[in-house]
């Protein structure tokens, strides 16, 4: 989707943490081909089902491959045009461990994913250009819930948002 220059400027004002994107050059590994097939298929199937809870939580001990699974899921969802946004938290990268950057970054990615969401979000940013610097509950309401609530009916397919390693923020 191509946005007008002024729209891109407004979205850049969200100051997204681009290093937290799933495909950033930081180099996050995906699952080796043929591994973790059962869990990947289960989650992909669940993501394509509108029934049941809208949140899927992957839990486990440190070092058990949760982030690798999530990276693989992002690649699959991106190929299927379902990935609306992703934030990979990391203690090792400063802008990836700032919890206050998660919502503005997801909003930025949603705007790149959906032109109708971008228009609704830009209207919110016209009212208050500093929304990315507000408290988290205000960010959630004005950068995500309100704009998405006005345009969600336009989207006929599932839209997936991924947040990885939230405990590292």
Secondary structure, DSSP 8 states (H G I E B T S, - for coil): ----HHHHHHHHTT---GGGSTTSTT------TTSSHHHHHHHHHHHT--SS-S-------TTSSHHHHHHHHHHHHHHTT-EEEEEE--TTSGGGS-GGGHHHHHHHHHHHH-HHHHHHHHHHHHH-TTGGGS-HHHHIIIIIIHHHHHHGGG--S--EEEEE-GGG-
